[in-house]
Every structure is written in C-alpha cells, then in structure tokens.
Amino acid sequence: MLVSNPHARIDMGNSAQILITGATGLVGSAVARRLLAEGLAVRALVRPGSPRFLLDGLDLEYASGDMRDASSVRRAMTGVRYVFHVAADYRLWARDPGEIFATNVDGTRIVMQEAKGAGVERIVYTSSVATLALRDDGSPADESVGLTVQNGVGAYKRSKIAAERLVEAMVANDKLPAVIVNPSTPIGPRDVKPTPTGRIIVEAARGRMPGFLDTGLNLVHVDDVAEGHLAALKRGTIGERYILGGENVLLADMLAEIARLVGRHPPRWRIPRAVAMTVAYAAETNARLTGRAPFTTLNGIRMADHHMFFTAAKAERDLGFRARPYRAALEDAIGWFEAAGYLNGKRGRQAGKSTYPPSA
C-alpha cells in the first residue's frame, strides 16, 4: 500500500524487507552495510558474474538479475516494502555512450515502474549533484534549480538529468513514493573500480599527478552518504531532493592533502586548459584504440571549468544529515587503496580482479 502522506515519517521495525540495486558498487555497498547495521532485512539485485567481495560476510539475500530486465526486477520486488535504487553507470567516457543511457535512464524507468506495480511504500532514488545548476557567482549551489538534459555535459551527466526528471514526473503523475538524494563526490573505502575521483586519489598518492586544474569539488565520505540514504527513507519528503554533500575543496588543496598523507610533495603546476584539453583528446583517442578507460576526458575538463561547490543545508535541516571533514574521508580512501594494492601497482590483489563492470 502506498504512503498517501508525502511528509509521513517511516517507522520500519526490523521486519522491513528492503531491495537495493548497485550493492556491489561504492555507494551501494555502503548503503547495504548501513541498512544491515540497522538490523533490516536486505535483498540485493546483482547481475550474474558481478564481483561480490565487498559484500562478503554480510547477512543479506541475493536476487540474480539486471535492472534493465523487467522480469528479474519484478521477481526481486516480491515482498519488498522499501527500495534503494543506487545503481548507476558512473563513467565520464564510454566507447558507446548509449550504454550509459541504457543503464541510468532505461534501468531507472524499469525499477520505478516495477516498484510502483509491486506497491512499494517508499523509494530512495540515488541521483547526483550533476543534475543541479551551478551558481553564476560561484557560491555553493542548492537543490532549487535543476538542469535540463540539453544543459548536461557528456553522456553521464545527461543520463542522470534525464533519469531524475523521469522520477520526478512519475512522482507527480503516477504518485510514485520516491525521495531523491543527490550525493556530491563520494570518496572513501571500497572504491573498487575506482570512480573517476578515486582514480585521482590513487594517481596523486602514487606521485603521478604533475599538476592541477583550477577547479573545485564537494567531497563527502561515502559512509556519510549511506547514512543520508537511510535518513531520506525515514524522514525525507516524497518528491523532494536532498544534496548529500560535505566540504567544498579546491583541487589544488585536495592534492596537497593527499601528498601530506602519503609523504610526498604536492604538485605546484597549474595546468592551462588548452594543455589539459590536448592531453584529454590524446587519452580518449588511445582509449578508443585500446578499450581502456582514459585517465582524463574532454567532458571532465569541460566540467572542471567551474568550481562544483554545493551546500547540504537542506539535508542537514530536514534529515539531520551530517558529514565528517573531508580529510577523514581522504584518509579512509587512501588506507583502503593501499591495503587493496592500488598504490603499489598490485591493484586488485584483494579484489581478485583488476577491472569491474558498472554495478547492476
């Protein structure tokens, strides 16, 4: 039965059956761990063959399937009260950008339709700050202005905008009981792929970042993002979106902090945009030939033209959300990367594989 009051607070009890997508990824595994710590019954929709070592030892149920396959999603929804749709294809480059749209837009549509059909009581949809408009004056942006698909830079950003607009339309037109969360840039342990930001941390920690762009980003510990997901389920208002962010940090300061943590000298060279675009073009050309993701991308450089600063004031006020200092998140990320063999060139020793597909 659907919750008719969009402001209703959730009292789950320990018998609530929860379905989570993307549980094998960075944010999804953190959300799964937080839900289990709450004593809740968790079922993870996982593709056959997806690596599950981040979930080893966790007391959860697996449902084999793909979020782009309606029949497998429908089976996974059986008996479910709440859904966390965390899965996404988080790549700034792909040989076939259509793959990103298929996962992030078509997959989201299927999950939402099946959740609605199953009578799920509440959904937490994991969007991104990539869907939100930055402020012209450079001050931290909030949830008030969303971007259109046409305004998005690159396939990932456009796909997340399209998916968020899809969820909003279903809330308005179909009474979909969804709350939207917009994580900023999560960092921390268990970044197996790693994410684009995780790759920056790894390369900087290895002393392979000769310079930096004049840009900035909002960094947040992935476990705080997971806490924000649970708070959104319990206290979020249906149809609203909440930024789950931490501290706004200049890239130069982030790299200096990484250097301090690993005992290296920080990069001093500010890279001109023209040089960065040339390097990104060469990297993407090589990626098309080899199939290996480029370290830097043209769209990434274009997005770096702006300081991507955000405020989590709304989530702090309405959800009780709090984020720890970004330096603590960097420490946890570097510690995990080091233990997993990423910083000595033996990446994946613990993970068992060197590459990871997008989370199902």
VENDA-V882084 format. One record per residue. N is the residue number from 1. SS is DSSP state (A for helix, B for strand, O for the rest). OMEGA is omega in degrees with one decimal (NA if undefined). Layout:
N:SS:OMEGA  N:SS:OMEGA
//
This chain:
1:O:-176.8  2:O:176.2  3:O:-176.1  4:O:-179.4  5:O:-176.8  6:O:-179.5  7:O:-176.6  8:O:176.7  9:O:-173.9  10:O:171.2  11:O:-165.9  12:O:-169.9  13:O:-177.6  14:O:-177.3  15:O:-176.9  16:O:176.0  17:B:-177.1  18:B:173.3  19:B:177.1  20:B:170.8  21:B:178.0  22:O:-174.8  23:O:178.7  24:O:-178.7  25:O:-175.8  26:A:-178.3  27:A:-177.2  28:A:179.8  29:A:177.3  30:A:177.7  31:A:179.9  32:A:179.7  33:A:-179.1  34:A:179.4  35:A:179.0  36:A:177.5  37:A:177.2  38:O:-179.4  39:O:-176.5  40:O:177.8  41:B:-173.0  42:B:173.4  43:B:-177.8  44:B:172.9  45:B:-174.1  46:B:177.8  47:O:174.4  48:O:178.6  49:O:177.3  50:O:179.5  51:O:-175.1  52:O:-172.1  53:A:177.2  54:A:-179.0  55:A:-179.8  56:O:177.7  57:O:179.0  58:O:-176.5  59:O:177.1  60:O:-179.1  61:B:177.4  62:B:170.6  63:B:-178.0  64:B:179.4  65:O:-178.9  66:O:-176.3  67:O:175.6  68:O:178.5  69:O:-173.2  70:A:-176.1  71:A:179.5  72:A:176.2  73:A:179.7  74:A:178.4  75:A:-178.6  76:A:-177.7  77:O:-175.9  78:O:176.9  79:O:-175.1  80:O:175.9  81:O:-175.7  82:B:-179.3  83:B:168.4  84:B:178.5  85:B:-174.0  86:O:-171.9  87:O:175.4  88:O:172.6  89:O:-175.1  90:O:175.8  91:O:176.0  92:O:177.7  93:O:173.8  94:O:176.0  95:O:178.1  96:O:-179.7  97:A:178.1  98:A:177.5  99:A:179.7  100:A:178.8  101:A:-178.6  102:A:179.7  103:A:-170.0  104:A:-178.5  105:A:-178.7  106:A:178.6  107:A:177.9  108:A:178.8  109:A:-178.4  110:A:-179.6  111:A:-179.0  112:A:179.9  113:A:-179.4  114:A:176.4  115:A:177.6  116:A:-179.8  117:A:-179.1  118:O:180.0  119:O:178.2  120:O:-175.0  121:O:179.5  122:B:179.7  123:B:168.2  124:B:-179.4  125:B:-179.8  126:B:176.4  127:O:-177.8  128:O:172.7  129:A:176.3  130:A:-179.2  131:A:-171.3  132:B:-179.1  133:O:174.1  134:O:-179.9  135:O:-178.8  136:O:-177.4  137:O:177.3  138:O:177.6  139:O:-176.4  140:O:179.7  141:B:176.6  142:O:-174.1  143:O:-166.2  144:O:-176.1  145:O:177.1  146:B:178.1  147:O:168.2  148:O:-179.9  149:A:-178.3  150:A:-179.8  151:A:-176.2  152:O:177.3  153:O:176.1  154:A:-174.0  155:A:-178.1  156:A:-176.3  157:A:179.8  158:A:-178.8  159:A:179.1  160:A:175.0  161:A:-179.4  162:A:-179.0  163:A:179.0  164:A:177.9  165:A:176.3  166:A:179.8  167:A:179.1  168:A:179.7  169:A:179.6  170:A:175.0  171:A:-176.1  172:A:-171.7  173:A:-174.0  174:A:-178.0  175:O:175.5  176:O:-175.7  177:O:-173.4  178:B:170.2  179:B:-176.2  180:B:172.1  181:B:-176.9  182:B:176.3  183:B:177.1  184:O:178.6  185:B:-177.3  186:B:173.1  187:B:-179.7  188:O:-177.7  189:O:172.5  190:O:179.0  191:O:-167.4  192:O:-171.9  193:O:-17.2  194:O:175.8  195:O:177.5  196:A:178.4  197:A:175.9  198:A:177.8  199:A:176.7  200:A:-180.0  201:A:-179.3  202:A:-177.2  203:A:178.2  204:A:-180.0  205:A:178.5  206:O:178.6  207:O:-175.7  208:O:175.5  209:O:-174.9  210:O:-177.8  211:B:-176.4  212:B:173.1  213:O:176.1  214:O:179.7  215:O:178.5  216:B:-178.4  217:B:179.5  218:B:-176.2  219:B:-179.2  220:B:178.3  221:B:-176.5  222:A:178.8  223:A:173.4  224:A:174.6  225:A:177.9  226:A:177.4  227:A:178.2  228:A:176.1  229:A:-180.0  230:A:178.3  231:A:178.5  232:A:176.9  233:A:-174.3  234:A:-168.8  235:A:-178.2  236:O:177.6  237:O:-179.0  238:O:178.9  239:O:179.5  240:O:173.7  241:B:-174.5  242:B:174.2  243:B:174.2  244:B:-174.2  245:O:-179.4  246:O:-176.4  247:B:172.9  248:B:-170.1  249:B:170.8  250:B:-179.9  251:A:179.2  252:A:179.3  253:A:177.0  254:A:-179.5  255:A:177.5  256:A:178.9  257:A:176.5  258:A:179.1  259:A:179.0  260:A:-176.6  261:A:-177.2  262:A:177.3  263:O:177.2  264:O:173.4  265:O:180.0  266:O:176.3  267:O:-177.4  268:O:-171.7  269:B:172.9  270:B:-172.9  271:O:175.6  272:O:-178.0  273:A:-178.1  274:A:178.1  275:A:-179.8  276:A:179.4  277:A:178.4  278:A:179.3  279:A:-179.6  280:A:178.1  281:A:178.8  282:A:-179.7  283:A:179.4  284:A:176.2  285:A:177.7  286:A:-179.8  287:A:178.8  288:A:179.8  289:A:-173.4  290:A:-175.9  291:O:179.1  292:O:-176.4  293:O:178.9  294:O:179.2  295:O:178.0  296:O:-175.4  297:O:177.8  298:A:179.2  299:A:177.0  300:A:178.2  301:A:179.4  302:A:178.9  303:A:-179.0  304:O:175.5  305:O:-176.7  306:O:168.8  307:B:-174.2  308:B:-175.5  309:O:-176.9  310:B:175.0  311:O:177.8  312:O:-174.9  313:A:-178.9  314:A:178.7  315:A:177.3  316:A:-178.1  317:A:-171.4  318:A:-175.5  319:A:-173.7  320:O:-177.0  321:O:175.0  322:O:177.7  323:O:178.0  324:O:178.5  325:O:-175.9  326:A:179.1  327:A:177.0  328:A:177.9  329:A:177.3  330:A:178.6  331:A:-179.6  332:A:179.3  333:A:-178.4  334:A:177.7  335:A:179.9  336:A:179.0  337:A:179.6  338:A:-179.3  339:A:-178.0  340:O:175.1  341:O:-178.3  342:O:-173.3  343:O:177.6  344:O:177.4  345:O:-179.7  346:O:-176.3  347:O:173.3  348:O:-179.7  349:O:178.5  350:O:-176.4  351:O:178.7  352:O:177.6  353:O:-178.7  354:O:178.4  355:O:-176.7  356:O:177.7  357:O:175.7  358:O:-177.3  359:O:179.3  360:O:NA
//
